[in-house]
Amino acid sequence: MRNHFFISLFVMMLVGFQVINGQAKYVFYFIGDGMGINQVNMTEAYLSALIGERGSASLLITRFPVASMAATFSANNDVTESAAAGTALATGTRTNNGHVGVDPELNRLVSIAEKAKKAGKKVGVTTTVTLNHATPASFYAHQRDRNMYYEIAQDLILSGFDFFAGGGFEKRDLLFDNTKAPDIYPLIEQAGYYIAKGYNDFKANAGKSKKIVLVHENWEKVDGIPYAIDRTEKDLTLKQITEAAIETLTRDNNKGFFLMLEAGRIDWA
């Protein structure tokens, strides 16, 4: 991903529905990959035009009582990309383009999701692109190159997070040097995750699972969840992902959760 400006609705969506001892119990961290002010304004102009009332339509995010901005240029370039920007959003530390969850010297960084897990909260990481893509990976992985898709997927397993959802896995059986490796899906299942292939599978079979990876029904696709205009009934939606995440993360849990939700294909459009 190239010249993208992120607005992490930072608003970090510390919209904790319940606040205990001054801390949010439920944290929603929404990220629009490639969504800057221009994209938001254009969307509102389009919605206004649909109802024939110029400037009257507004997105929910522009009506929040508090807003801020985060500059996400990388440590070695004014033009960022998703690995460096995602790492900055996840850890608060700038890094070089291409680095995931490590600083410019390749030292491991700790993400807000990892801190939440250590604090006893349940954690979810979701996206509309592949789960080992740069932005979601920034919350659980630690690799020198964002293209180390298999190694990043292994980090997903090691994280022990409670819920993942997205468009499957990029290069799920190839190491960074393109040598063959065991398919990542059986390894995920061996680590105790139930892999739900589609929302119907999640609703029917994942009710008792403590750790879940939700992918779309056509799980062998690796280009992410389709845009709304191209969507079929079998495709996941971000709404379904959010509902599944909340259902999973609130199950047998009174300590709260941290949930990152990424609309990951805005820049691809």
C-alpha positions in Angstrom: 0.0 0.0 0.0 1.4 3.3 -1.1 0.8 6.9 -0.2 -2.0 6.5 2.4 -3.1 8.6 5.3 -4.8 6.8 8.1 -7.4 8.2 10.3 -7.5 5.8 13.1 -10.8 6.6 14.7 -8.9 7.2 17.7 -11.6 8.2 18.9 -9.6 5.1 19.5 -13.0 4.1 20.0 -12.5 4.2 23.7 -16.2 4.1 23.5 -16.2 1.7 26.4 -19.8 1.0 27.0 -18.9 0.7 30.6 -16.2 2.5 32.5 -14.6 1.0 35.6 -12.1 2.9 37.7 -11.7 5.5 34.9 -10.8 2.8 32.3 -12.8 1.7 29.3 -14.0 -1.9 29.7 -14.7 -2.4 26.0 -12.3 -0.8 23.5 -13.1 -0.7 19.8 -10.3 0.5 17.5 -11.6 1.2 14.0 -9.1 1.7 11.2 -9.9 2.8 7.7 -6.9 1.9 5.5 -6.4 4.7 3.0 -9.3 6.7 4.5 -8.4 10.3 4.9 -10.4 13.5 5.1 -11.0 13.5 1.4 -12.5 10.1 1.4 -14.8 11.0 4.3 -15.9 14.3 2.6 -16.5 12.5 -0.7 -18.7 9.9 0.9 -20.8 12.5 2.7 -21.1 14.5 -0.6 -22.3 11.3 -2.3 -24.8 10.4 0.4 -26.1 14.0 0.3 -26.5 13.8 -3.5 -28.5 10.6 -3.2 -31.2 12.4 -1.2 -31.0 15.6 -3.2 -30.0 17.7 -0.2 -26.5 19.2 -0.6 -24.3 18.9 2.5 -27.0 17.4 4.6 -25.8 13.8 5.0 -23.0 13.0 7.5 -21.3 9.8 8.6 -21.6 8.7 12.2 -17.8 9.2 12.7 -18.0 12.9 11.9 -20.6 13.3 14.6 -18.5 11.9 17.4 -18.0 14.4 20.3 -14.2 14.0 20.2 -11.8 13.6 17.3 -8.1 13.8 16.7 -5.5 13.1 14.0 -2.5 10.9 14.0 0.4 11.4 11.5 1.6 8.0 10.5 4.6 8.7 8.3 7.3 6.2 8.8 10.7 6.5 10.4 12.6 6.4 7.1 10.1 8.0 4.6 7.5 10.7 4.5 5.4 8.5 2.4 4.2 5.6 4.6 2.7 2.3 3.9 0.5 -0.1 5.9 3.3 -1.9 7.8 4.9 1.2 9.2 1.6 3.1 9.7 0.0 0.0 11.3 2.9 -0.4 13.6 2.7 3.3 14.6 -1.0 2.9 15.3 -0.6 -0.4 17.2 2.5 0.5 19.3 2.9 4.3 19.3 6.4 3.9 17.7 7.5 4.9 14.2 9.3 2.3 12.2 10.7 1.8 8.7 8.5 1.0 5.8 7.9 -2.7 5.5 8.5 -3.5 9.2 5.8 -5.1 11.2 5.8 -4.8 15.0 9.5 -4.0 15.2 11.4 -0.8 15.4 14.0 0.4 12.8 16.6 -1.7 14.5 14.3 -4.7 14.5 13.7 -4.7 18.2 10.3 -6.2 19.1 7.6 -3.7 20.0 4.6 -4.3 22.2 1.2 -3.5 20.7 -1.8 -2.2 22.5 -3.6 -5.5 21.8 -0.7 -7.4 23.4 -0.9 -5.2 26.5 -4.7 -5.7 26.7 -4.2 -9.5 26.6 -1.5 -9.3 29.3 -3.9 -7.3 31.4 -6.4 -10.1 31.3 -8.8 -8.8 28.6 -9.9 -10.8 25.6 -8.6 -9.6 22.3 -9.8 -9.6 18.7 -8.2 -8.5 15.5 -10.3 -8.3 12.3 -10.0 -7.0 8.8 -11.6 -7.1 5.4 -8.3 -8.1 3.8 -6.2 -11.2 4.6 -5.4 -11.7 8.2 -1.7 -11.8 7.7 -1.8 -8.4 5.9 0.3 -5.6 7.2 -2.3 -3.6 9.3 -3.8 -6.5 11.3 -0.4 -8.1 11.6 0.9 -4.9 13.3 -1.2 -5.8 16.3 0.1 -9.3 16.8 3.2 -10.0 14.7 6.9 -9.1 14.8 8.7 -9.5 11.5 11.2 -7.5 9.5 9.2 -7.6 6.2 5.5 -7.3 5.7 5.7 -9.9 2.9 6.7 -12.6 5.3 3.1 -13.8 5.2 3.6 -17.3 6.5 5.9 -16.2 9.3 3.3 -13.5 10.2 0.5 -16.2 10.2 2.7 -18.2 12.7 2.9 -15.1 14.9 -0.9 -15.0 14.9 -1.0 -18.5 16.4 1.7 -17.5 19.0 -0.3 -14.4 20.0 -3.0 -16.5 21.7 -5.6 -13.8 20.9 -9.2 -14.9 21.2 -10.8 -13.9 17.9 -9.6 -13.2 14.4 -11.6 -12.5 11.3 -10.9 -11.6 7.7 -10.4 -12.8 4.2 -8.3 -15.9 4.9 -4.5 -16.0 4.6 -2.1 -14.8 2.0 0.4 -17.5 0.8 -0.7 -19.9 3.5 1.8 -22.6 2.6 4.9 -20.7 1.5 7.8 -19.4 3.5 9.3 -16.0 2.7 11.9 -17.7 0.5 9.1 -19.4 -1.4 9.9 -22.9 0.0 6.9 -25.0 0.8 5.6 -25.2 4.4 2.7 -27.0 6.1 -0.6 -25.3 5.3 -1.3 -22.8 8.1 -4.9 -23.8 8.6 -4.3 -27.2 10.3 -1.6 -25.5 12.5 -4.2 -22.9 13.6 -6.6 -25.7 14.5 -3.9 -27.6 16.4 -3.4 -24.4 18.5 -7.0 -24.7 19.7 -8.8 -22.4 17.3 -12.1 -23.2 15.6 -11.9 -22.1 12.0 -15.4 -20.9 11.0 -15.8 -20.8 7.2 -18.5 -18.1 6.8 -20.9 -16.5 9.2 -23.4 -19.3 9.0 -20.7 -21.8 10.1 -19.8 -19.4 13.0 -23.5 -19.2 14.1 -24.1 -22.9 13.9 -20.9 -24.4 15.2 -18.7 -21.9 17.0 -20.9 -21.3 20.1 -18.7 -23.2 22.5 -15.3 -22.3 21.1 -13.1 -20.1 23.2 -10.8 -19.2 20.3 -12.1 -18.5 16.8 -10.7 -17.6 13.4 -13.6 -16.5 11.1 -12.9 -16.4 7.3 -15.4 -16.1 4.5 -17.1 -19.2 3.1 -15.0 -19.2 0.0 -11.9 -19.3 2.2 -9.4 -20.2 -0.5 -9.7 -16.7 -1.9 -6.8 -14.5 -0.7 -7.8 -11.0 -2.0 -10.0 -10.1 0.9 -13.7 -9.8 1.4 -15.5 -8.3 -1.7 -16.7 -4.8 -1.9 -20.4 -4.3 -1.2 -21.2 -3.9 -4.9 -19.6 -7.3 -5.7 -20.8 -9.1 -2.6 -22.8 -12.4 -2.7 -24.8 -14.0 0.1 -21.9 -16.2 1.0 -19.5 -13.4 1.6 -18.8 -12.0 5.0 -19.5 -8.4 5.9 -17.8 -6.1 8.3 -21.1 -5.9 10.2 -21.2 -9.7 10.6 -17.5 -9.8 11.7 -18.2 -7.1 14.3 -21.3 -9.1 15.6 -19.3 -12.3 15.7 -16.4 -10.6 17.5 -18.6 -9.1 20.2 -20.4 -12.4 20.7 -17.1 -14.3 21.1 -15.3 -11.7 23.2 -18.1 -11.2 25.7 -18.6 -15.0 26.3 -17.7 -15.9 29.9 -15.8 -12.6 30.2 -16.3 -9.9 32.8 -12.9 -8.2 32.3 -13.7 -6.5 29.0 -12.0 -6.7 25.6 -9.9 -5.0 23.0 -11.2 -5.2 19.4 -9.5 -3.8 16.3 -11.7 -3.6 13.2 -10.1 -2.6 9.9 -11.8 -1.7 6.6 -8.8 -2.7 4.7 -9.7 -2.2 1.0 -10.5 1.5 0.9 -7.1 2.3 -0.6 -7.5 -0.6 -3.1 -10.5 1.3 -4.6 
